[in-house]
Amino acid sequence: MQRSDKRKSWTLWLLVSVPVIMVAMFVVPYTLLREVDAWYGSLLFWTVGTAAVIAINVAVALSWENER
């Protein structure tokens, strides 16, 4: 596999992970964190999930910039 093919497959995996993270950001607080009475349980989870999606978007955008 060439370097360009590896980069494309890596970018594809990153892009596929964004909807997975988004679904988890809805499902986990209402299922796994249901018994947590403190508000910061869901807030921390959503903050980490949002930071992960932003980091993925930055990584994908930088890879597109390098292709030119």
C-alpha positions in Angstrom: 0.0 0.0 0.0 1.3 3.4 -0.9 1.6 6.3 1.5 -1.3 8.1 -0.2 -3.5 5.0 0.2 -2.6 4.7 3.9 -3.4 8.4 4.4 -6.8 8.0 2.7 -7.7 4.9 4.7 -6.7 6.7 7.9 -8.8 9.7 7.0 -11.8 7.5 6.2 -11.5 5.8 9.6 -11.4 9.2 11.3 -14.4 10.4 9.4 -16.3 7.2 10.3 -15.5 7.6 14.0 -17.2 11.0 14.2 -20.8 9.6 13.8 -19.9 6.9 16.3 -18.8 9.4 18.8 -21.9 11.5 18.2 -24.2 8.5 18.8 -22.3 7.7 21.9 -22.7 11.3 23.2 -26.5 10.7 23.1 -26.7 7.1 24.2 -24.2 7.0 27.1 -25.6 9.8 29.2 -29.1 8.4 29.0 -28.1 4.8 29.6 -24.8 4.3 31.4 -24.8 7.6 33.3 -28.5 7.5 34.2 -27.8 6.7 37.9 -25.3 9.5 38.2 -27.1 12.2 40.2 -24.4 14.8 39.6 -24.7 17.0 36.5 -21.0 16.9 35.8 -21.1 13.2 34.7 -22.7 14.0 31.4 -21.1 17.4 31.1 -17.6 15.8 31.3 -18.5 13.1 28.8 -19.9 15.6 26.3 -16.9 17.9 26.7 -14.5 15.0 26.0 -16.6 13.8 23.1 -16.7 17.3 21.6 -13.0 17.7 22.0 -12.4 14.4 20.3 -14.6 15.4 17.3 -12.9 18.8 17.0 -9.5 17.1 17.1 -10.6 14.6 14.4 -11.9 17.4 12.2 -8.6 19.3 12.6 -6.6 16.2 11.7 -8.7 15.5 8.6 -8.6 19.1 7.5 -4.8 19.2 7.8 -4.5 16.0 5.7 -6.5 17.6 3.0 -4.3 20.6 3.0 -1.2 18.5 2.6 -2.6 16.7 -0.5 -2.2 19.8 -2.6 
